Structure formats: structure tokens, C-alpha cells
Amino acid sequence: MEGCWQRIVIRDQPIKAVLKAVTFIDNDGRKLLAEMHRQGAELAAEEFMMKAIIEEIIRGED
């Protein structure tokens, strides 16, 4: 996922990452999502627990 993100960032276009059917995010995944958010990506989720994790990341609790 990180390699994909780096290729997208180079294009300098708005990104929205929607986490669908995700049931677990490990520490490295949280760090990557936090970095994506810092670089301007909009994070979204469909499942309640993933929404809570994204809110933590947005608030800087990564």
C-alpha cells in the first residue's frame, strides 16, 4: 500500500482513501494512514470501528 501511495502523491492530486471491508489495521498501517492524512489525503470508512480509528488518526492520536 505504501508504494501505491508514493506513486499517487507524485501526481499531486486530491486523494480520498475509503476503507471498505477492513477489519484490522496494524501499527504500520496506522502510521501510513497518518502520513497520508498529513499529506492531504481524506480518510473515510464504512464500518464503525474503522471510523473510530480514522478519527483517532485525524486528531493526531496515532
Biopython code that builds the backbone (N, CA, C, O; Angstrom):
import numpy as np
from Bio.PDB.StructureBuilder import StructureBuilder

atoms = [
    (1, "MET", "N", (0.825, -1.182, 0.000)),
    (1, "MET", "CA", (0.000, 0.000, 0.000)),
    (1, "MET", "C", (0.872, 1.249, 0.000)),
    (1, "MET", "O", (0.530, 2.241, -0.643)),
    (2, "GLU", "N", (1.987, 1.211, 0.711)),
    (2, "GLU", "CA", (2.844, 2.392, 0.780)),
    (2, "GLU", "C", (3.396, 2.763, -0.595)),
    (2, "GLU", "O", (3.435, 3.941, -0.952)),
    (3, "GLY", "N", (3.821, 1.765, -1.366)),
    (3, "GLY", "CA", (4.336, 2.034, -2.707)),
    (3, "GLY", "C", (3.283, 2.674, -3.593)),
    (3, "GLY", "O", (3.574, 3.599, -4.351)),
    (4, "CYS", "N", (2.080, 2.184, -3.494)),
    (4, "CYS", "CA", (0.959, 2.756, -4.253)),
    (4, "CYS", "C", (0.743, 4.206, -3.846)),
    (4, "CYS", "O", (0.552, 5.074, -4.698)),
    (5, "TRP", "N", (0.773, 4.466, -2.549)),
    (5, "TRP", "CA", (0.588, 5.827, -2.053)),
    (5, "TRP", "C", (1.671, 6.750, -2.606)),
    (5, "TRP", "O", (1.369, 7.860, -3.042)),
    (6, "GLN", "N", (2.920, 6.309, -2.594)),
    (6, "GLN", "CA", (4.011, 7.154, -3.085)),
    (6, "GLN", "C", (3.832, 7.487, -4.568)),
    (6, "GLN", "O", (4.133, 8.605, -4.985)),
    (7, "ARG", "N", (3.351, 6.547, -5.360)),
    (7, "ARG", "CA", (3.111, 6.828, -6.783)),
    (7, "ARG", "C", (1.979, 7.842, -6.965)),
    (7, "ARG", "O", (2.034, 8.682, -7.863)),
    (8, "ILE", "N", (0.976, 7.763, -6.131)),
    (8, "ILE", "CA", (-0.157, 8.682, -6.230)),
    (8, "ILE", "C", (0.241, 10.087, -5.799)),
    (8, "ILE", "O", (-0.165, 11.066, -6.426)),
    (9, "VAL", "N", (1.030, 10.195, -4.737)),
    (9, "VAL", "CA", (1.437, 11.506, -4.210)),
    (9, "VAL", "C", (2.184, 12.302, -5.267)),
    (9, "VAL", "O", (2.036, 13.521, -5.351)),
    (10, "ILE", "N", (2.975, 11.627, -6.064)),
    (10, "ILE", "CA", (3.755, 12.306, -7.097)),
    (10, "ILE", "C", (2.844, 13.066, -8.059)),
    (10, "ILE", "O", (3.238, 14.100, -8.599)),
    (11, "ARG", "N", (1.654, 12.571, -8.272)),
    (11, "ARG", "CA", (0.710, 13.210, -9.205)),
    (11, "ARG", "C", (0.099, 14.485, -8.644)),
    (11, "ARG", "O", (-0.491, 15.265, -9.392)),
    (12, "ASP", "N", (0.228, 14.709, -7.352)),
    (12, "ASP", "CA", (-0.257, 15.928, -6.700)),
    (12, "ASP", "C", (-1.743, 16.177, -6.979)),
    (12, "ASP", "O", (-2.138, 17.281, -7.352)),
    (13, "GLN", "N", (-2.556, 15.135, -6.793)),
    (13, "GLN", "CA", (-3.994, 15.245, -6.979)),
    (13, "GLN", "C", (-4.693, 14.905, -5.668)),
    (13, "GLN", "O", (-4.151, 14.152, -4.860)),
    (14, "PRO", "N", (-5.893, 15.451, -5.445)),
    (14, "PRO", "CA", (-6.628, 15.124, -4.212)),
    (14, "PRO", "C", (-6.928, 13.625, -4.142)),
    (14, "PRO", "O", (-7.287, 13.000, -5.141)),
    (15, "ILE", "N", (-6.775, 13.072, -2.954)),
    (15, "ILE", "CA", (-6.985, 11.639, -2.745)),
    (15, "ILE", "C", (-7.986, 11.434, -1.613)),
    (15, "ILE", "O", (-7.930, 12.110, -0.586)),
    (16, "LYS", "N", (-8.897, 10.496, -1.817)),
    (16, "LYS", "CA", (-9.798, 10.065, -0.754)),
    (16, "LYS", "C", (-9.612, 8.562, -0.599)),
    (16, "LYS", "O", (-9.875, 7.800, -1.530)),
    (17, "ALA", "N", (-9.160, 8.138, 0.570)),
    (17, "ALA", "CA", (-8.967, 6.715, 0.855)),
    (17, "ALA", "C", (-10.158, 6.227, 1.670)),
    (17, "ALA", "O", (-10.342, 6.636, 2.816)),
    (18, "VAL", "N", (-10.965, 5.354, 1.076)),
    (18, "VAL", "CA", (-12.138, 4.804, 1.747)),
    (18, "VAL", "C", (-11.825, 3.365, 2.138)),
    (18, "VAL", "O", (-11.575, 2.516, 1.283)),
    (19, "LEU", "N", (-11.844, 3.108, 3.439)),
    (19, "LEU", "CA", (-11.548, 1.767, 3.935)),
    (19, "LEU", "C", (-12.832, 0.948, 3.932)),
    (19, "LEU", "O", (-13.702, 1.139, 4.783)),
    (20, "LYS", "N", (-12.945, 0.042, 2.977)),
    (20, "LYS", "CA", (-14.117, -0.833, 2.864)),
    (20, "LYS", "C", (-13.686, -2.246, 3.214)),
    (20, "LYS", "O", (-12.611, -2.691, 2.809)),
    (21, "ALA", "N", (-14.507, -2.941, 3.952)),
    (21, "ALA", "CA", (-14.255, -4.342, 4.320)),
    (21, "ALA", "C", (-12.927, -4.509, 5.050)),
    (21, "ALA", "O", (-12.309, -5.571, 4.975)),
    (22, "VAL", "N", (-12.484, -3.473, 5.755)),
    (22, "VAL", "CA", (-11.258, -3.555, 6.556)),
    (22, "VAL", "C", (-11.668, -3.874, 7.983)),
    (22, "VAL", "O", (-12.517, -3.195, 8.559)),
    (23, "THR", "N", (-11.063, -4.909, 8.550)),
    (23, "THR", "CA", (-11.412, -5.304, 9.917)),
    (23, "THR", "C", (-10.268, -5.103, 10.894)),
    (23, "THR", "O", (-10.467, -5.199, 12.105)),
    (24, "PHE", "N", (-9.060, -4.822, 10.383)),
    (24, "PHE", "CA", (-7.908, -4.660, 11.267)),
    (24, "PHE", "C", (-6.881, -3.770, 10.592)),
    (24, "PHE", "O", (-6.646, -3.883, 9.389)),
    (25, "ILE", "N", (-6.267, -2.880, 11.371)),
    (25, "ILE", "CA", (-5.162, -2.050, 10.891)),
    (25, "ILE", "C", (-4.025, -2.214, 11.883)),
    (25, "ILE", "O", (-4.174, -1.882, 13.059)),
    (26, "ASP", "N", (-2.882, -2.727, 11.416)),
    (26, "ASP", "CA", (-1.745, -2.888, 12.319)),
    (26, "ASP", "C", (-1.052, -1.536, 12.517)),
    (26, "ASP", "O", (-1.447, -0.532, 11.924)),
    (27, "ASN", "N", (-0.028, -1.525, 13.348)),
    (27, "ASN", "CA", (0.676, -0.294, 13.692)),
    (27, "ASN", "C", (1.263, 0.383, 12.452)),
    (27, "ASN", "O", (1.163, 1.601, 12.300)),
    (28, "ASP", "N", (1.875, -0.409, 11.565)),
    (28, "ASP", "CA", (2.440, 0.168, 10.344)),
    (28, "ASP", "C", (1.346, 0.772, 9.463)),
    (28, "ASP", "O", (1.549, 1.815, 8.842)),
    (29, "GLY", "N", (0.200, 0.122, 9.413)),
    (29, "GLY", "CA", (-0.921, 0.649, 8.644)),
    (29, "GLY", "C", (-1.427, 1.965, 9.205)),
    (29, "GLY", "O", (-1.745, 2.889, 8.456)),
    (30, "ARG", "N", (-1.499, 2.045, 10.531)),
    (30, "ARG", "CA", (-1.920, 3.301, 11.174)),
    (30, "ARG", "C", (-0.937, 4.419, 10.854)),
    (30, "ARG", "O", (-1.337, 5.547, 10.569)),
    (31, "LYS", "N", (0.356, 4.096, 10.905)),
    (31, "LYS", "CA", (1.382, 5.102, 10.601)),
    (31, "LYS", "C", (1.257, 5.581, 9.160)),
    (31, "LYS", "O", (1.370, 6.776, 8.884)),
    (32, "LEU", "N", (1.022, 4.645, 8.244)),
    (32, "LEU", "CA", (0.865, 5.028, 6.845)),
    (32, "LEU", "C", (-0.381, 5.890, 6.651)),
    (32, "LEU", "O", (-0.327, 6.899, 5.949)),
    (33, "LEU", "N", (-1.484, 5.511, 7.255)),
    (33, "LEU", "CA", (-2.702, 6.319, 7.144)),
    (33, "LEU", "C", (-2.496, 7.708, 7.741)),
    (33, "LEU", "O", (-2.990, 8.697, 7.200)),
    (34, "ALA", "N", (-1.768, 7.786, 8.852)),
    (34, "ALA", "CA", (-1.480, 9.090, 9.460)),
    (34, "ALA", "C", (-0.634, 9.941, 8.518)),
    (34, "ALA", "O", (-0.882, 11.138, 8.373)),
    (35, "GLU", "N", (0.357, 9.336, 7.883)),
    (35, "GLU", "CA", (1.196, 10.065, 6.932)),
    (35, "GLU", "C", (0.379, 10.512, 5.722)),
    (35, "GLU", "O", (0.543, 11.630, 5.232)),
    (36, "MET", "N", (-0.488, 9.646, 5.250)),
    (36, "MET", "CA", (-1.359, 10.015, 4.136)),
    (36, "MET", "C", (-2.224, 11.214, 4.515)),
    (36, "MET", "O", (-2.388, 12.142, 3.724)),
    (37, "HIS", "N", (-2.773, 11.192, 5.723)),
    (37, "HIS", "CA", (-3.603, 12.303, 6.192)),
    (37, "HIS", "C", (-2.776, 13.586, 6.279)),
    (37, "HIS", "O", (-3.233, 14.647, 5.854)),
    (38, "ARG", "N", (-1.572, 13.496, 6.822)),
    (38, "ARG", "CA", (-0.701, 14.679, 6.925)),
    (38, "ARG", "C", (-0.385, 15.260, 5.548)),
    (38, "ARG", "O", (-0.196, 16.467, 5.404)),
    (39, "GLN", "N", (-0.328, 14.393, 4.544)),
    (39, "GLN", "CA", (-0.013, 14.855, 3.191)),
    (39, "GLN", "C", (-1.262, 15.270, 2.413)),
    (39, "GLN", "O", (-1.188, 15.567, 1.221)),
    (40, "GLY", "N", (-2.407, 15.287, 3.094)),
    (40, "GLY", "CA", (-3.607, 15.842, 2.471)),
    (40, "GLY", "C", (-4.673, 14.860, 2.041)),
    (40, "GLY", "O", (-5.715, 15.275, 1.534)),
    (41, "ALA", "N", (-4.447, 13.573, 2.228)),
    (41, "ALA", "CA", (-5.468, 12.597, 1.832)),
    (41, "ALA", "C", (-6.662, 12.677, 2.779)),
    (41, "ALA", "O", (-6.503, 12.856, 3.986)),
    (42, "GLU", "N", (-7.844, 12.545, 2.219)),
    (42, "GLU", "CA", (-9.060, 12.453, 3.025)),
    (42, "GLU", "C", (-9.274, 10.977, 3.353)),
    (42, "GLU", "O", (-9.272, 10.131, 2.458)),
    (43, "LEU", "N", (-9.459, 10.673, 4.633)),
    (43, "LEU", "CA", (-9.671, 9.294, 5.064)),
    (43, "LEU", "C", (-11.137, 9.090, 5.409)),
    (43, "LEU", "O", (-11.758, 9.949, 6.036)),
    (44, "ALA", "N", (-11.687, 7.956, 5.002)),
    (44, "ALA", "CA", (-13.082, 7.628, 5.295)),
    (44, "ALA", "C", (-13.203, 6.120, 5.487)),
    (44, "ALA", "O", (-12.354, 5.352, 5.036)),
    (45, "ALA", "N", (-14.268, 5.716, 6.159)),
    (45, "ALA", "CA", (-14.529, 4.290, 6.381)),
    (45, "ALA", "C", (-16.028, 4.064, 6.415)),
    (45, "ALA", "O", (-16.814, 4.996, 6.579)),
    (46, "GLU", "N", (-16.402, 2.810, 6.257)),
    (46, "GLU", "CA", (-17.818, 2.454, 6.302)),
    (46, "GLU", "C", (-18.183, 1.788, 7.619)),
    (46, "GLU", "O", (-19.309, 1.936, 8.095)),
    (47, "GLU", "N", (-17.261, 1.066, 8.206)),
    (47, "GLU", "CA", (-17.520, 0.292, 9.417)),
    (47, "GLU", "C", (-17.233, 1.148, 10.653)),
    (47, "GLU", "O", (-16.304, 1.955, 10.656)),
    (48, "PHE", "N", (-18.033, 0.964, 11.690)),
    (48, "PHE", "CA", (-17.959, 1.789, 12.892)),
    (48, "PHE", "C", (-16.559, 1.826, 13.503)),
    (48, "PHE", "O", (-16.049, 2.906, 13.802)),
    (49, "MET", "N", (-15.934, 0.666, 13.690)),
    (49, "MET", "CA", (-14.624, 0.626, 14.341)),
    (49, "MET", "C", (-13.563, 1.329, 13.501)),
    (49, "MET", "O", (-12.705, 2.026, 14.042)),
    (50, "MET", "N", (-13.615, 1.152, 12.188)),
    (50, "MET", "CA", (-12.650, 1.820, 11.317)),
    (50, "MET", "C", (-12.866, 3.331, 11.343)),
    (50, "MET", "O", (-11.904, 4.097, 11.287)),
    (51, "LYS", "N", (-14.127, 3.764, 11.427)),
    (51, "LYS", "CA", (-14.403, 5.198, 11.553)),
    (51, "LYS", "C", (-13.759, 5.754, 12.815)),
    (51, "LYS", "O", (-13.202, 6.852, 12.796)),
    (52, "ALA", "N", (-13.829, 5.004, 13.911)),
    (52, "ALA", "CA", (-13.228, 5.445, 15.172)),
    (52, "ALA", "C", (-11.711, 5.540, 15.041)),
    (52, "ALA", "O", (-11.107, 6.492, 15.535)),
    (53, "ILE", "N", (-11.098, 4.577, 14.391)),
    (53, "ILE", "CA", (-9.645, 4.603, 14.204)),
    (53, "ILE", "C", (-9.245, 5.790, 13.336)),
    (53, "ILE", "O", (-8.254, 6.462, 13.622)),
    (54, "ILE", "N", (-10.002, 6.050, 12.288)),
    (54, "ILE", "CA", (-9.704, 7.198, 11.432)),
    (54, "ILE", "C", (-9.834, 8.499, 12.213)),
    (54, "ILE", "O", (-9.013, 9.401, 12.049)),
    (55, "GLU", "N", (-10.838, 8.606, 13.049)),
    (55, "GLU", "CA", (-10.990, 9.807, 13.877)),
    (55, "GLU", "C", (-9.776, 9.990, 14.787)),
    (55, "GLU", "O", (-9.311, 11.115, 14.968)),
    (56, "GLU", "N", (-9.258, 8.907, 15.362)),
    (56, "GLU", "CA", (-8.050, 8.989, 16.191)),
    (56, "GLU", "C", (-6.876, 9.503, 15.365)),
    (56, "GLU", "O", (-6.117, 10.359, 15.820)),
    (57, "ILE", "N", (-6.731, 8.986, 14.169)),
    (57, "ILE", "CA", (-5.635, 9.415, 13.296)),
    (57, "ILE", "C", (-5.776, 10.894, 12.960)),
    (57, "ILE", "O", (-4.794, 11.634, 13.009)),
    (58, "ILE", "N", (-6.974, 11.330, 12.622)),
    (58, "ILE", "CA", (-7.207, 12.734, 12.266)),
    (58, "ILE", "C", (-6.920, 13.657, 13.446)),
    (58, "ILE", "O", (-6.400, 14.759, 13.266)),
    (59, "ARG", "N", (-7.257, 13.208, 14.646)),
    (59, "ARG", "CA", (-6.985, 14.012, 15.847)),
    (59, "ARG", "C", (-5.519, 13.966, 16.253)),
    (59, "ARG", "O", (-5.113, 14.668, 17.179)),
    (60, "GLY", "N", (-4.725, 13.154, 15.575)),
    (60, "GLY", "CA", (-3.300, 13.068, 15.897)),
    (60, "GLY", "C", (-2.974, 12.073, 16.977)),
    (60, "GLY", "O", (-1.914, 12.161, 17.595)),
    (61, "GLU", "N", (-3.861, 11.123, 17.222)),
    (61, "GLU", "CA", (-3.643, 10.120, 18.253)),
    (61, "GLU", "C", (-3.031, 8.858, 17.667)),
    (61, "GLU", "O", (-3.274, 7.762, 18.171)),
    (62, "ASP", "N", (-2.248, 8.998, 16.621)),
    (62, "ASP", "CA", (-1.608, 7.843, 16.002)),
    (62, "ASP", "C", (-0.332, 7.596, 16.736)),
    (62, "ASP", "O", (0.401, 6.665, 16.404)),
]
sb = StructureBuilder()
sb.init_structure("model")
sb.init_model(0)
sb.init_chain("A")
sb.init_seg("    ")
for serial, (resi, resn, name, xyz) in enumerate(atoms, 1):
    if name == "N":
        sb.init_residue(resn, " ", resi, " ")
    sb.init_atom(name, np.array(xyz, "f"), 0.0, 1.0, " ", f" {name:<3s}", serial, name[0])
structure = sb.get_structure()
